[in-house]
Amino acid sequence: MTRIENEAEYNWAVARVDQLLPLVNDNTSVNDANYIELKLLSELVADYSDRHYSIGTPDFVNVLKLRMYEMGLNQTSLAELLNVSKSRISDYLTGRSEPTLKIAREINKKMNIDANIILGV
């Protein structure tokens, strides 16, 4: 098998990977048949998953809302953290405006949000 072509093959490969996982560990030789099969099937499953189940790139607004939730921040506390107005935070959260490069850097540093997400790259 060089490529998983359909859902049935995908399901079979996932089940086989589940069977092989307990048989392979960090001490397993790279020449072991189980290791080789697991490596190949894992790559095929990953390729199929990427083609058919990709969730896409996260957008800034949703990542910002998630990080606010994780950090226990509301709009007021986020405004204070970034030293911007509450209305500016509201603009970011509704998608009416994007952060300036200076604020993007602050968001990256203080909230640990990837710069590519902030800049929409």
C-alpha angles and dihedrals in degrees: 000000000000098000137013106241105181146014094266092056090045092052091048091050093049091050091049091050088053089053093048099046096078090049096057128062139156091284095053114115116247086231093059112116092227091051092050093047092047092050094049096044092046091055092047092049091048092050092049091046091051091051098045109022104034112144095201130226118321116244124234097243095055093043091049091050091048093049091048089054092047092049094043093241129150125195093271095051091044090052089053092046092052095035094236133118123275089241090057090053089050089052091052093048094050094043093242091127141009127229120264117247090260093053091042088058091050091049090050094050101037100035100029094231114155112256091228090061093047092049094041094239 
